[in-house]
Every structure is written in C-alpha cells, then in structure tokens.
Amino acid sequence: MSLENPALLQALLGDGIGPTGERVAEALRRAVVLRVFAGERLPPERELARLFEVSRITLRQAIRDLRKEGHVRSRAGRGGGTYQVLRPPSRAWRSRIERAWGELVEVLEFRVLVEPLAARLAARRTSRPLVSTLRRSVEEMGDSRRLEEFRHADSVFHLLIAEAAGNARLLQAIATARADFLMWRDRLPAPFRPGNNVQEHARVLEALAMRDADAAEEAMRAHLESAKRDFRREMRRLGLGPGRPGSVLGSALHPGGGR
C-alpha cells in the first residue's frame, strides 16, 4: 500500500509562511514518523522533490536536517539511499513529556473531536477501491510484528479516511496532529502492543463499507477514546498517570484523575 501522493504530502507541507526549506524538513519529518512511505528506504530524491513540489537542493537540505536529528540515515554504494529510522526513546523522556504534556493532551482531544467527523464524511464518499485498501491495511495491522509495519498500515487507514472526507484542511489537520502526537509518543520507553487496535479499526471499516455515516463516526470516536485510555494506562505504568500525587498528567487526561 502507498500513501505517496501529492495531496497528502502537500497536506503535511501545509500553507505556512516560513522558509520553504524548514517547511519541507518538517513535512518530511512528519512523513517519516507516520511511515507514509512503505518499507525502510525513502523514494529517490528526484521523486521526493516532485511529490513535495520543491527543488532537489531544498529537498537535500531537509534530508540533511533530518539526518542530524536521527530521523534518517544515508547509505552509499550498492543498495544505497536514504533510510527511515525509528528513533530510540529519549534519555530525558520523562522531563520532556512533562514539559510537552499540555500539547499532548490538546492533540488527543483534537483527534477525538475531528477524526470522527472525517469518518462521517468519508462514509458518504466510500468507494470499493477505498474499502479494499482499508481492508488490506487492517489485515496488515493484524499481521504486523514490528512497530514500523503497524505504523504504516495505521497511517494508511487513518489518512485515507481523512482524504476521502473531501476536505483538504481536514486532511492537513489530521495528518499533522497524528504526526505530532506520535513524534512525542516515540520518545517513551514503551513496548509495541497493538492491543484492541485491529478490532477497533475493523469496526470503523465495517461501517464505512455499509456507508453508515452515524456508525462510522461512532466507531471512530470509540477507537480514539480507547486509544486515549490505553495511553493513560501506559502513562500510569511509567509513573506519569492518574494516581501520582499532584500529577498534572493524570488530571489533564482524565478529569478527576488522582482523586
């Protein structure tokens, strides 16, 4: 499956007014975190420049920035190219998550509010090819043994639904929110656990296949609420969730948490 289309990459690029090079670096960073590109190796520079609609010089600068940050690595010679890297958990993950908690909570709440709407709109525009692709993504989630594989299939599912909603602003908002949350999530020393994710995605898929907008919206909301609960449990396991004395984290994710 592939998400390598100009509409999505332009959504990640956004319409900001900052320098083009910085915007391309941010868009490519989000694409790598989301695993927009299947497999380990990024497409050739020429193809990436075409997809982002920028010069190869601008693209190369973005790749250099990501290489310094550890998001990609380059290999010369036979089999060479630029490879995506799932960054190891940050050594200072606890203090960084504490500082970024307000942003994390906002992103989680935003997703619960916005993605169900995208599912409702997509249900009205569902096509057989879309349902077929989404079904393959759910199957790949179930077969995934590595986070990178699961992340790609999960991104295919959510971002194709957002694209099918038919609103470029909505697609941009969902794509950037997912990437920004996962960028922080990857800093945590948490094992890969799909949990109930696959079944929840399957319920969204079933509603979309039936073109049932109400059911699609509710299934997506239930999935994201479940994901939020899973994240809260993970925070508790790491000593950052509800029940920790004076924890801002617990009360932010769960009103009344810690009482």
Secondary structure, DSSP 8 states (H G I E B T S, - for coil): -----HHHHHHHHTT--S-HHHHHHHHHHHHHHHT-SSSSB---HHHHHHHHT--HHHHHHHHHHHHHHTSEEEE-STT-EEEE------TTHHHHHHHHHHHHHHHHHHHHHHHHHHHHHHHTT--HHHHHHHHHHHHHHHH--SHHHHHHHHHHHHHHHHHHTT-HHHHHHHHHHHHHHHHHHTTS------TTHHHHHHHHHHHHHTT-HHHHHHHHHHHHHHHHHHHHHHHHHTT-STTSTT-HHHHHHSTTTT-
